[in-house]
Amino acid sequence: MPLESIIMFAVAAVFGLAGAWLLLQLRTPQGPARVYVYRMVGIMSLAAAIVLAFSATAMWRWSVQP
């Protein structure tokens, strides 16, 4: 596996964990502004993690010679 793919998977994991943590924080009562920010940033972080993971997988597969 190329180093670039490993780095992209690591960044995707960080984004995914951060997004999941923010969304899990919504289980406790929060103010309306904090709910809005946590929800938006959490969902966007999870989306970024998914896109980065897909991109890293594609780059990994393209770098492998058949």
mmCIF file as Biopython writes it, N, C-alpha, C and O atoms, coordinates in Angstrom:
data_model
#
loop_
_atom_site.group_PDB
_atom_site.id
_atom_site.type_symbol
_atom_site.label_atom_id
_atom_site.label_alt_id
_atom_site.label_comp_id
_atom_site.label_asym_id
_atom_site.label_entity_id
_atom_site.label_seq_id
_atom_site.pdbx_PDB_ins_code
_atom_site.Cartn_x
_atom_site.Cartn_y
_atom_site.Cartn_z
_atom_site.occupancy
_atom_site.B_iso_or_equiv
_atom_site.auth_seq_id
_atom_site.auth_asym_id
_atom_site.pdbx_PDB_model_num
ATOM 1   N N  . MET A ? 1  ? 0.852   -1.172 0.000   1.0 0.0 1  A 1 
ATOM 2   C CA . MET A ? 1  ? 0.000   0.000  0.000   1.0 0.0 1  A 1 
ATOM 3   C C  . MET A ? 1  ? 0.901   1.238  0.000   1.0 0.0 1  A 1 
ATOM 4   O O  . MET A ? 1  ? 1.835   1.331  0.797   1.0 0.0 1  A 1 
ATOM 5   N N  . PRO A ? 2  ? 0.617   2.185  -0.895  1.0 0.0 2  A 1 
ATOM 6   C CA . PRO A ? 2  ? 1.432   3.410  -0.946  1.0 0.0 2  A 1 
ATOM 7   C C  . PRO A ? 2  ? 1.256   4.267  0.308   1.0 0.0 2  A 1 
ATOM 8   O O  . PRO A ? 2  ? 0.216   4.241  0.967   1.0 0.0 2  A 1 
ATOM 9   N N  . LEU A ? 3  ? 2.295   5.015  0.608   1.0 0.0 3  A 1 
ATOM 10  C CA . LEU A ? 3  ? 2.268   5.887  1.777   1.0 0.0 3  A 1 
ATOM 11  C C  . LEU A ? 3  ? 1.143   6.917  1.678   1.0 0.0 3  A 1 
ATOM 12  O O  . LEU A ? 3  ? 0.528   7.265  2.686   1.0 0.0 3  A 1 
ATOM 13  N N  . GLU A ? 4  ? 0.878   7.398  0.483   1.0 0.0 4  A 1 
ATOM 14  C CA . GLU A ? 4  ? -0.177  8.401  0.302   1.0 0.0 4  A 1 
ATOM 15  C C  . GLU A ? 4  ? -1.542  7.846  0.698   1.0 0.0 4  A 1 
ATOM 16  O O  . GLU A ? 4  ? -2.352  8.552  1.299   1.0 0.0 4  A 1 
ATOM 17  N N  . SER A ? 5  ? -1.795  6.581  0.361   1.0 0.0 5  A 1 
ATOM 18  C CA . SER A ? 5  ? -3.069  5.958  0.735   1.0 0.0 5  A 1 
ATOM 19  C C  . SER A ? 5  ? -3.162  5.787  2.246   1.0 0.0 5  A 1 
ATOM 20  O O  . SER A ? 5  ? -4.228  5.987  2.829   1.0 0.0 5  A 1 
ATOM 21  N N  . ILE A ? 6  ? -2.066  5.423  2.874   1.0 0.0 6  A 1 
ATOM 22  C CA . ILE A ? 6  ? -2.067  5.263  4.332   1.0 0.0 6  A 1 
ATOM 23  C C  . ILE A ? 6  ? -2.365  6.593  5.007   1.0 0.0 6  A 1 
ATOM 24  O O  . ILE A ? 6  ? -3.129  6.649  5.970   1.0 0.0 6  A 1 
ATOM 25  N N  . ILE A ? 7  ? -1.766  7.658  4.503   1.0 0.0 7  A 1 
ATOM 26  C CA . ILE A ? 7  ? -2.014  8.986  5.074   1.0 0.0 7  A 1 
ATOM 27  C C  . ILE A ? 7  ? -3.469  9.384  4.884   1.0 0.0 7  A 1 
ATOM 28  O O  . ILE A ? 7  ? -4.092  9.922  5.799   1.0 0.0 7  A 1 
ATOM 29  N N  . MET A ? 8  ? -4.017  9.120  3.697   1.0 0.0 8  A 1 
ATOM 30  C CA . MET A ? 8  ? -5.417  9.472  3.456   1.0 0.0 8  A 1 
ATOM 31  C C  . MET A ? 8  ? -6.350  8.667  4.346   1.0 0.0 8  A 1 
ATOM 32  O O  . MET A ? 8  ? -7.342  9.206  4.837   1.0 0.0 8  A 1 
ATOM 33  N N  . PHE A ? 9  ? -6.056  7.382  4.569   1.0 0.0 9  A 1 
ATOM 34  C CA . PHE A ? 9  ? -6.874  6.579  5.476   1.0 0.0 9  A 1 
ATOM 35  C C  . PHE A ? 9  ? -6.783  7.116  6.903   1.0 0.0 9  A 1 
ATOM 36  O O  . PHE A ? 9  ? -7.783  7.138  7.621   1.0 0.0 9  A 1 
ATOM 37  N N  . ALA A ? 10 ? -5.593  7.549  7.318   1.0 0.0 10 A 1 
ATOM 38  C CA . ALA A ? 10 ? -5.433  8.093  8.671   1.0 0.0 10 A 1 
ATOM 39  C C  . ALA A ? 10 ? -6.219  9.389  8.837   1.0 0.0 10 A 1 
ATOM 40  O O  . ALA A ? 10 ? -6.875  9.589  9.859   1.0 0.0 10 A 1 
ATOM 41  N N  . VAL A ? 11 ? -6.158  10.264 7.847   1.0 0.0 11 A 1 
ATOM 42  C CA . VAL A ? 11 ? -6.921  11.524 7.913   1.0 0.0 11 A 1 
ATOM 43  C C  . VAL A ? 11 ? -8.417  11.234 7.894   1.0 0.0 11 A 1 
ATOM 44  O O  . VAL A ? 11 ? -9.185  11.890 8.598   1.0 0.0 11 A 1 
ATOM 45  N N  . ALA A ? 12 ? -8.835  10.259 7.098   1.0 0.0 12 A 1 
ATOM 46  C CA . ALA A ? 12 ? -10.250 9.878  7.068   1.0 0.0 12 A 1 
ATOM 47  C C  . ALA A ? 12 ? -10.692 9.354  8.429   1.0 0.0 12 A 1 
ATOM 48  O O  . ALA A ? 12 ? -11.803 9.641  8.873   1.0 0.0 12 A 1 
ATOM 49  N N  . ALA A ? 13 ? -9.835  8.594  9.090   1.0 0.0 13 A 1 
ATOM 50  C CA . ALA A ? 13 ? -10.177 8.085  10.424  1.0 0.0 13 A 1 
ATOM 51  C C  . ALA A ? 13 ? -10.316 9.227  11.423  1.0 0.0 13 A 1 
ATOM 52  O O  . ALA A ? 13 ? -11.220 9.212  12.258  1.0 0.0 13 A 1 
ATOM 53  N N  . VAL A ? 14 ? -9.433  10.211 11.344  1.0 0.0 14 A 1 
ATOM 54  C CA . VAL A ? 14 ? -9.522  11.362 12.255  1.0 0.0 14 A 1 
ATOM 55  C C  . VAL A ? 14 ? -10.814 12.130 12.017  1.0 0.0 14 A 1 
ATOM 56  O O  . VAL A ? 14 ? -11.516 12.479 12.966  1.0 0.0 14 A 1 
ATOM 57  N N  . PHE A ? 15 ? -11.128 12.392 10.759  1.0 0.0 15 A 1 
ATOM 58  C CA . PHE A ? 15 ? -12.382 13.089 10.449  1.0 0.0 15 A 1 
ATOM 59  C C  . PHE A ? 15 ? -13.585 12.277 10.919  1.0 0.0 15 A 1 
ATOM 60  O O  . PHE A ? 15 ? -14.527 12.830 11.487  1.0 0.0 15 A 1 
ATOM 61  N N  . GLY A ? 16 ? -13.553 10.976 10.684  1.0 0.0 16 A 1 
ATOM 62  C CA . GLY A ? 16 ? -14.668 10.122 11.090  1.0 0.0 16 A 1 
ATOM 63  C C  . GLY A ? 16 ? -14.866 10.094 12.592  1.0 0.0 16 A 1 
ATOM 64  O O  . GLY A ? 16 ? -15.997 10.179 13.070  1.0 0.0 16 A 1 
ATOM 65  N N  . LEU A ? 17 ? -13.779 9.977  13.345  1.0 0.0 17 A 1 
ATOM 66  C CA . LEU A ? 17 ? -13.889 9.971  14.799  1.0 0.0 17 A 1 
ATOM 67  C C  . LEU A ? 17 ? -14.364 11.319 15.339  1.0 0.0 17 A 1 
ATOM 68  O O  . LEU A ? 17 ? -15.182 11.375 16.257  1.0 0.0 17 A 1 
ATOM 69  N N  . ALA A ? 18 ? -13.845 12.397 14.765  1.0 0.0 18 A 1 
ATOM 70  C CA . ALA A ? 18 ? -14.269 13.729 15.211  1.0 0.0 18 A 1 
ATOM 71  C C  . ALA A ? 18 ? -15.750 13.954 14.916  1.0 0.0 18 A 1 
ATOM 72  O O  . ALA A ? 18 ? -16.481 14.475 15.758  1.0 0.0 18 A 1 
ATOM 73  N N  . GLY A ? 19 ? -16.188 13.564 13.730  1.0 0.0 19 A 1 
ATOM 74  C CA . GLY A ? 19 ? -17.598 13.730 13.380  1.0 0.0 19 A 1 
ATOM 75  C C  . GLY A ? 19 ? -18.512 12.887 14.243  1.0 0.0 19 A 1 
ATOM 76  O O  . GLY A ? 19 ? -19.568 13.347 14.676  1.0 0.0 19 A 1 
ATOM 77  N N  . ALA A ? 20 ? -18.107 11.650 14.493  1.0 0.0 20 A 1 
ATOM 78  C CA . ALA A ? 20 ? -18.917 10.783 15.353  1.0 0.0 20 A 1 
ATOM 79  C C  . ALA A ? 20 ? -18.980 11.326 16.777  1.0 0.0 20 A 1 
ATOM 80  O O  . ALA A ? 20 ? -20.029 11.276 17.419  1.0 0.0 20 A 1 
ATOM 81  N N  . TRP A ? 21 ? -17.851 11.848 17.270  1.0 0.0 21 A 1 
ATOM 82  C CA . TRP A ? 21 ? -17.842 12.415 18.622  1.0 0.0 21 A 1 
ATOM 83  C C  . TRP A ? 21 ? -18.782 13.610 18.717  1.0 0.0 21 A 1 
ATOM 84  O O  . TRP A ? 21 ? -19.528 13.746 19.687  1.0 0.0 21 A 1 
ATOM 85  N N  . LEU A ? 22 ? -18.744 14.478 17.703  1.0 0.0 22 A 1 
ATOM 86  C CA . LEU A ? 22 ? -19.632 15.645 17.721  1.0 0.0 22 A 1 
ATOM 87  C C  . LEU A ? 22 ? -21.101 15.227 17.692  1.0 0.0 22 A 1 
ATOM 88  O O  . LEU A ? 22 ? -21.927 15.794 18.406  1.0 0.0 22 A 1 
ATOM 89  N N  . LEU A ? 23 ? -21.419 14.237 16.865  1.0 0.0 23 A 1 
ATOM 90  C CA . LEU A ? 23 ? -22.811 13.801 16.789  1.0 0.0 23 A 1 
ATOM 91  C C  . LEU A ? 23 ? -23.241 13.094 18.068  1.0 0.0 23 A 1 
ATOM 92  O O  . LEU A ? 23 ? -24.402 13.196 18.464  1.0 0.0 23 A 1 
ATOM 93  N N  . LEU A ? 24 ? -22.333 12.383 18.718  1.0 0.0 24 A 1 
ATOM 94  C CA . LEU A ? 24 ? -22.680 11.735 19.983  1.0 0.0 24 A 1 
ATOM 95  C C  . LEU A ? 24 ? -22.874 12.754 21.100  1.0 0.0 24 A 1 
ATOM 96  O O  . LEU A ? 24 ? -23.584 12.474 22.066  1.0 0.0 24 A 1 
ATOM 97  N N  . GLN A ? 25 ? -22.261 13.927 20.989  1.0 0.0 25 A 1 
ATOM 98  C CA . GLN A ? 25 ? -22.449 14.983 21.982  1.0 0.0 25 A 1 
ATOM 99  C C  . GLN A ? 25 ? -23.878 15.530 21.965  1.0 0.0 25 A 1 
ATOM 100 O O  . GLN A ? 25 ? -24.306 16.183 22.917  1.0 0.0 25 A 1 
ATOM 101 N N  . LEU A ? 26 ? -24.607 15.267 20.892  1.0 0.0 26 A 1 
ATOM 102 C CA . LEU A ? 26 ? -25.980 15.769 20.782  1.0 0.0 26 A 1 
ATOM 103 C C  . LEU A ? 26 ? -26.952 14.986 21.660  1.0 0.0 26 A 1 
ATOM 104 O O  . LEU A ? 26 ? -28.119 15.363 21.770  1.0 0.0 26 A 1 
ATOM 105 N N  . ARG A ? 27 ? -26.494 13.906 22.284  1.0 0.0 27 A 1 
ATOM 106 C CA . ARG A ? 27 ? -27.376 13.140 23.168  1.0 0.0 27 A 1 
ATOM 107 C C  . ARG A ? 27 ? -27.684 13.909 24.447  1.0 0.0 27 A 1 
ATOM 108 O O  . ARG A ? 27 ? -28.728 13.694 25.063  1.0 0.0 27 A 1 
ATOM 109 N N  . THR A ? 28 ? -26.789 14.799 24.848  1.0 0.0 28 A 1 
ATOM 110 C CA . THR A ? 28 ? -27.034 15.604 26.041  1.0 0.0 28 A 1 
ATOM 111 C C  . THR A ? 28 ? -27.646 16.935 25.629  1.0 0.0 28 A 1 
ATOM 112 O O  . THR A ? 28 ? -27.409 17.409 24.517  1.0 0.0 28 A 1 
ATOM 113 N N  . PRO A ? 29 ? -28.431 17.543 26.515  1.0 0.0 29 A 1 
ATOM 114 C CA . PRO A ? 29 ? -29.048 18.836 26.168  1.0 0.0 29 A 1 
ATOM 115 C C  . PRO A ? 29 ? -27.983 19.907 25.896  1.0 0.0 29 A 1 
ATOM 116 O O  . PRO A ? 29 ? -27.033 20.071 26.662  1.0 0.0 29 A 1 
ATOM 117 N N  . GLN A ? 30 ? -28.164 20.610 24.813  1.0 0.0 30 A 1 
ATOM 118 C CA . GLN A ? 30 ? -27.241 21.675 24.402  1.0 0.0 30 A 1 
ATOM 119 C C  . GLN A ? 30 ? -28.081 22.896 24.003  1.0 0.0 30 A 1 
ATOM 120 O O  . GLN A ? 30 ? -29.292 22.799 23.801  1.0 0.0 30 A 1 
ATOM 121 N N  . GLY A ? 31 ? -27.422 24.017 23.898  1.0 0.0 31 A 1 
ATOM 122 C CA . GLY A ? 31 ? -28.090 25.216 23.408  1.0 0.0 31 A 1 
ATOM 123 C C  . GLY A ? 31 ? -28.342 25.102 21.912  1.0 0.0 31 A 1 
ATOM 124 O O  . GLY A ? 31 ? -27.712 24.282 21.245  1.0 0.0 31 A 1 
ATOM 125 N N  . PRO A ? 32 ? -29.247 25.905 21.374  1.0 0.0 32 A 1 
ATOM 126 C CA . PRO A ? 32 ? -29.591 25.786 19.957  1.0 0.0 32 A 1 
ATOM 127 C C  . PRO A ? 32 ? -28.414 26.059 19.019  1.0 0.0 32 A 1 
ATOM 128 O O  . PRO A ? 32 ? -28.298 25.407 17.982  1.0 0.0 32 A 1 
ATOM 129 N N  . ALA A ? 33 ? -27.557 26.991 19.355  1.0 0.0 33 A 1 
ATOM 130 C CA . ALA A ? 33 ? -26.410 27.285 18.492  1.0 0.0 33 A 1 
ATOM 131 C C  . ALA A ? 33 ? -25.430 26.117 18.484  1.0 0.0 33 A 1 
ATOM 132 O O  . ALA A ? 33 ? -24.908 25.749 17.431  1.0 0.0 33 A 1 
ATOM 133 N N  . ARG A ? 34 ? -25.181 25.542 19.641  1.0 0.0 34 A 1 
ATOM 134 C CA . ARG A ? 34 ? -24.262 24.415 19.734  1.0 0.0 34 A 1 
ATOM 135 C C  . ARG A ? 34 ? -24.821 23.189 19.003  1.0 0.0 34 A 1 
ATOM 136 O O  . ARG A ? 34 ? -24.069 22.459 18.358  1.0 0.0 34 A 1 
ATOM 137 N N  . VAL A ? 35 ? -26.122 22.964 19.102  1.0 0.0 35 A 1 
ATOM 138 C CA . VAL A ? 35 ? -26.744 21.848 18.379  1.0 0.0 35 A 1 
ATOM 139 C C  . VAL A ? 35 ? -26.551 22.034 16.878  1.0 0.0 35 A 1 
ATOM 140 O O  . VAL A ? 35 ? -26.192 21.090 16.174  1.0 0.0 35 A 1 
ATOM 141 N N  . TYR A ? 36 ? -26.785 23.242 16.390  1.0 0.0 36 A 1 
ATOM 142 C CA . TYR A ? 36 ? -26.630 23.515 14.960  1.0 0.0 36 A 1 
ATOM 143 C C  . TYR A ? 36 ? -25.192 23.281 14.512  1.0 0.0 36 A 1 
ATOM 144 O O  . TYR A ? 36 ? -24.955 22.623 13.499  1.0 0.0 36 A 1 
ATOM 145 N N  . VAL A ? 37 ? -24.238 23.817 15.260  1.0 0.0 37 A 1 
ATOM 146 C CA . VAL A ? 37 ? -22.835 23.681 14.866  1.0 0.0 37 A 1 
ATOM 147 C C  . VAL A ? 37 ? -22.379 22.238 14.958  1.0 0.0 37 A 1 
ATOM 148 O O  . VAL A ? 37 ? -21.730 21.742 14.038  1.0 0.0 37 A 1 
ATOM 149 N N  . TYR A ? 38 ? -22.704 21.551 16.046  1.0 0.0 38 A 1 
ATOM 150 C CA . TYR A ? 38 ? -22.286 20.158 16.196  1.0 0.0 38 A 1 
ATOM 151 C C  . TYR A ? 38 ? -22.885 19.289 15.089  1.0 0.0 38 A 1 
ATOM 152 O O  . TYR A ? 38 ? -22.210 18.415 14.546  1.0 0.0 38 A 1 
ATOM 153 N N  . ARG A ? 39 ? -24.146 19.532 14.761  1.0 0.0 39 A 1 
ATOM 154 C CA . ARG A ? 39 ? -24.795 18.734 13.726  1.0 0.0 39 A 1 
ATOM 155 C C  . ARG A ? 39 ? -24.157 18.982 12.358  1.0 0.0 39 A 1 
ATOM 156 O O  . ARG A ? 39 ? -23.851 18.036 11.631  1.0 0.0 39 A 1 
ATOM 157 N N  . MET A ? 40 ? -23.959 20.246 12.013  1.0 0.0 40 A 1 
ATOM 158 C CA . MET A ? 40 ? -23.391 20.568 10.699  1.0 0.0 40 A 1 
ATOM 159 C C  . MET A ? 40 ? -21.946 20.078 10.571  1.0 0.0 40 A 1 
ATOM 160 O O  . MET A ? 40 ? -21.594 19.436 9.581   1.0 0.0 40 A 1 
ATOM 161 N N  . VAL A ? 41 ? -21.118 20.376 11.561  1.0 0.0 41 A 1 
ATOM 162 C CA . VAL A ? 41 ? -19.715 19.979 11.483  1.0 0.0 41 A 1 
ATOM 163 C C  . VAL A ? 41 ? -19.579 18.464 11.593  1.0 0.0 41 A 1 
ATOM 164 O O  . VAL A ? 41 ? -18.724 17.874 10.933  1.0 0.0 41 A 1 
ATOM 165 N N  . GLY A ? 42 ? -20.402 17.830 12.412  1.0 0.0 42 A 1 
ATOM 166 C CA . GLY A ? 42 ? -20.350 16.377 12.543  1.0 0.0 42 A 1 
ATOM 167 C C  . GLY A ? 42 ? -20.699 15.668 11.251  1.0 0.0 42 A 1 
ATOM 168 O O  . GLY A ? 42 ? -20.005 14.736 10.844  1.0 0.0 42 A 1 
ATOM 169 N N  . ILE A ? 43 ? -21.762 16.098 10.608  1.0 0.0 43 A 1 
ATOM 170 C CA . ILE A ? 43 ? -22.174 15.473 9.353   1.0 0.0 43 A 1 
ATOM 171 C C  . ILE A ? 43 ? -21.153 15.744 8.251   1.0 0.0 43 A 1 
ATOM 172 O O  . ILE A ? 43 ? -20.834 14.854 7.462   1.0 0.0 43 A 1 
ATOM 173 N N  . MET A ? 44 ? -20.639 16.975 8.199   1.0 0.0 44 A 1 
ATOM 174 C CA . MET A ? 44 ? -19.642 17.290 7.170   1.0 0.0 44 A 1 
ATOM 175 C C  . MET A ? 44 ? -18.342 16.521 7.406   1.0 0.0 44 A 1 
ATOM 176 O O  . MET A ? 44 ? -17.689 16.120 6.443   1.0 0.0 44 A 1 
ATOM 177 N N  . SER A ? 45 ? -17.958 16.309 8.651   1.0 0.0 45 A 1 
ATOM 178 C CA . SER A ? 45 ? -16.749 15.534 8.947   1.0 0.0 45 A 1 
ATOM 179 C C  . SER A ? 45 ? -16.928 14.073 8.553   1.0 0.0 45 A 1 
ATOM 180 O O  . SER A ? 45 ? -16.017 13.464 7.992   1.0 0.0 45 A 1 
ATOM 181 N N  . LEU A ? 46 ? -18.093 13.513 8.843   1.0 0.0 46 A 1 
ATOM 182 C CA . LEU A ? 46 ? -18.339 12.132 8.430   1.0 0.0 46 A 1 
ATOM 183 C C  . LEU A ? 46 ? -18.355 12.003 6.911   1.0 0.0 46 A 1 
ATOM 184 O O  . LEU A ? 46 ? -17.841 11.026 6.366   1.0 0.0 46 A 1 
ATOM 185 N N  . ALA A ? 47 ? -18.939 12.977 6.226   1.0 0.0 47 A 1 
ATOM 186 C CA . ALA A ? 47 ? -18.944 12.947 4.765   1.0 0.0 47 A 1 
ATOM 187 C C  . ALA A ? 47 ? -17.525 13.050 4.212   1.0 0.0 47 A 1 
ATOM 188 O O  . ALA A ? 47 ? -17.174 12.351 3.262   1.0 0.0 47 A 1 
ATOM 189 N N  . ALA A ? 48 ? -16.716 13.913 4.801   1.0 0.0 48 A 1 
ATOM 190 C CA . ALA A ? 48 ? -15.321 14.037 4.363   1.0 0.0 48 A 1 
ATOM 191 C C  . ALA A ? 48 ? -14.566 12.735 4.598   1.0 0.0 48 A 1 
ATOM 192 O O  . ALA A ? 48 ? -13.740 12.342 3.774   1.0 0.0 48 A 1 
ATOM 193 N N  . ALA A ? 49 ? -14.837 12.064 5.710   1.0 0.0 49 A 1 
ATOM 194 C CA . ALA A ? 49 ? -14.180 10.791 5.999   1.0 0.0 49 A 1 
ATOM 195 C C  . ALA A ? 49 ? -14.547 9.738  4.961   1.0 0.0 49 A 1 
ATOM 196 O O  . ALA A ? 49 ? -13.691 8.973  4.518   1.0 0.0 49 A 1 
ATOM 197 N N  . ILE A ? 50 ? -15.806 9.698  4.579   1.0 0.0 50 A 1 
ATOM 198 C CA . ILE A ? 50 ? -16.247 8.715  3.578   1.0 0.0 50 A 1 
ATOM 199 C C  . ILE A ? 50 ? -15.593 8.991  2.231   1.0 0.0 50 A 1 
ATOM 200 O O  . ILE A ? 50 ? -15.095 8.072  1.582   1.0 0.0 50 A 1 
ATOM 201 N N  . VAL A ? 51 ? -15.592 10.254 1.807   1.0 0.0 51 A 1 
ATOM 202 C CA . VAL A ? 51 ? -15.004 10.607 0.515   1.0 0.0 51 A 1 
ATOM 203 C C  . VAL A ? 51 ? -13.503 10.331 0.508   1.0 0.0 51 A 1 
ATOM 204 O O  . VAL A ? 51 ? -12.977 9.813  -0.477  1.0 0.0 51 A 1 
ATOM 205 N N  . LEU A ? 52 ? -12.810 10.670 1.589   1.0 0.0 52 A 1 
ATOM 206 C CA . LEU A ? 52 ? -11.372 10.402 1.661   1.0 0.0 52 A 1 
ATOM 207 C C  . LEU A ? 52 ? -11.079 8.906  1.651   1.0 0.0 52 A 1 
ATOM 208 O O  . LEU A ? 52 ? -10.123 8.462  1.015   1.0 0.0 52 A 1 
ATOM 209 N N  . ALA A ? 53 ? -11.891 8.138  2.348   1.0 0.0 53 A 1 
ATOM 210 C CA . ALA A ? 53 ? -11.685 6.686  2.354   1.0 0.0 53 A 1 
ATOM 211 C C  . ALA A ? 53 ? -11.899 6.103  0.957   1.0 0.0 53 A 1 
ATOM 212 O O  . ALA A ? 53 ? -11.136 5.240  0.524   1.0 0.0 53 A 1 
ATOM 213 N N  . PHE A ? 54 ? -12.929 6.567  0.253   1.0 0.0 54 A 1 
ATOM 214 C CA . PHE A ? 54 ? -13.148 6.098  -1.121  1.0 0.0 54 A 1 
ATOM 215 C C  . PHE A ? 54 ? -11.987 6.497  -2.021  1.0 0.0 54 A 1 
ATOM 216 O O  . PHE A ? 54 ? -11.528 5.696  -2.835  1.0 0.0 54 A 1 
ATOM 217 N N  . SER A ? 55 ? -11.514 7.722  -1.880  1.0 0.0 55 A 1 
ATOM 218 C CA . SER A ? 55 ? -10.399 8.193  -2.703  1.0 0.0 55 A 1 
ATOM 219 C C  . SER A ? 55 ? -9.121  7.422  -2.398  1.0 0.0 55 A 1 
ATOM 220 O O  . SER A ? 55 ? -8.373  7.074  -3.312  1.0 0.0 55 A 1 
ATOM 221 N N  . ALA A ? 56 ? -8.867  7.154  -1.128  1.0 0.0 56 A 1 
ATOM 222 C CA . ALA A ? 56 ? -7.678  6.388  -0.757  1.0 0.0 56 A 1 
ATOM 223 C C  . ALA A ? 56 ? -7.746  4.973  -1.302  1.0 0.0 56 A 1 
ATOM 224 O O  . ALA A ? 56 ? -6.737  4.433  -1.755  1.0 0.0 56 A 1 
ATOM 225 N N  . THR A ? 57 ? -8.920  4.371  -1.264  1.0 0.0 57 A 1 
ATOM 226 C CA . THR A ? 57 ? -9.080  3.019  -1.813  1.0 0.0 57 A 1 
ATOM 227 C C  . THR A ? 57 ? -8.851  3.021  -3.314  1.0 0.0 57 A 1 
ATOM 228 O O  . THR A ? 57 ? -8.183  2.133  -3.843  1.0 0.0 57 A 1 
ATOM 229 N N  . ALA A ? 58 ? -9.401  4.010  -4.002  1.0 0.0 58 A 1 
ATOM 230 C CA . ALA A ? 58 ? -9.208  4.091  -5.453  1.0 0.0 58 A 1 
ATOM 231 C C  . ALA A ? 58 ? -7.738  4.309  -5.796  1.0 0.0 58 A 1 
ATOM 232 O O  . ALA A ? 58 ? -7.219  3.681  -6.720  1.0 0.0 58 A 1 
ATOM 233 N N  . MET A ? 59 ? -7.067  5.187  -5.067  1.0 0.0 59 A 1 
ATOM 234 C CA . MET A ? 59 ? -5.652  5.441  -5.334  1.0 0.0 59 A 1 
ATOM 235 C C  . MET A ? 59 ? -4.819  4.189  -5.057  1.0 0.0 59 A 1 
ATOM 236 O O  . MET A ? 59 ? -3.873  3.894  -5.787  1.0 0.0 59 A 1 
ATOM 237 N N  . TRP A ? 60 ? -5.169  3.466  -4.016  1.0 0.0 60 A 1 
ATOM 238 C CA . TRP A ? 60 ? -4.464  2.232  -3.681  1.0 0.0 60 A 1 
ATOM 239 C C  . TRP A ? 60 ? -4.637  1.194  -4.795  1.0 0.0 60 A 1 
ATOM 240 O O  . TRP A ? 60 ? -3.672  0.547  -5.200  1.0 0.0 60 A 1 
ATOM 241 N N  . ARG A ? 61 ? -5.863  1.040  -5.283  1.0 0.0 61 A 1 
ATOM 242 C CA . ARG A ? 61 ? -6.116  0.047  -6.343  1.0 0.0 61 A 1 
ATOM 243 C C  . ARG A ? 61 ? -5.466  0.458  -7.662  1.0 0.0 61 A 1 
ATOM 244 O O  . ARG A ? 61 ? -4.986  -0.401 -8.402  1.0 0.0 61 A 1 
ATOM 245 N N  . TRP A ? 62 ? -5.443  1.743  -7.965  1.0 0.0 62 A 1 
ATOM 246 C CA . TRP A ? 62 ? -4.839  2.204  -9.202  1.0 0.0 62 A 1 
ATOM 247 C C  . TRP A ? 62 ? -3.324  2.057  -9.165  1.0 0.0 62 A 1 
ATOM 248 O O  . TRP A ? 62 ? -2.688  1.897  -10.208 1.0 0.0 62 A 1 
ATOM 249 N N  . SER A ? 63 ? -2.742  2.109  -7.968  1.0 0.0 63 A 1 
ATOM 250 C CA . SER A ? 63 ? -1.273  2.012  -7.870  1.0 0.0 63 A 1 
ATOM 251 C C  . SER A ? 63 ? -0.791  0.571  -7.972  1.0 0.0 63 A 1 
ATOM 252 O O  . SER A ? 63 ? 0.397   0.344  -8.203  1.0 0.0 63 A 1 
ATOM 253 N N  . VAL A ? 64 ? -1.665  -0.395 -7.809  1.0 0.0 64 A 1 
ATOM 254 C CA . VAL A ? 64 ? -1.287  -1.802 -7.884  1.0 0.0 64 A 1 
ATOM 255 C C  . VAL A ? 64 ? -1.250  -2.222 -9.355  1.0 0.0 64 A 1 
ATOM 256 O O  . VAL A ? 64 ? -2.225  -2.037 -10.083 1.0 0.0 64 A 1 
ATOM 257 N N  . GLN A ? 65 ? -0.138  -2.779 -9.781  1.0 0.0 65 A 1 
ATOM 258 C CA . GLN A ? 65 ? -0.020  -3.238 -11.156 1.0 0.0 65 A 1 
ATOM 259 C C  . GLN A ? 65 ? -0.681  -4.618 -11.293 1.0 0.0 65 A 1 
ATOM 260 O O  . GLN A ? 65 ? -0.423  -5.505 -10.479 1.0 0.0 65 A 1 
ATOM 261 N N  . PRO A ? 66 ? -1.528  -4.808 -12.312 1.0 0.0 66 A 1 
ATOM 262 C CA . PRO A ? 66 ? -2.196  -6.124 -12.482 1.0 0.0 66 A 1 
ATOM 263 C C  . PRO A ? 66 ? -1.243  -7.189 -12.980 1.0 0.0 66 A 1 
ATOM 264 O O  . PRO A ? 66 ? -1.645  -8.336 -13.172 1.0 0.0 66 A 1 
#
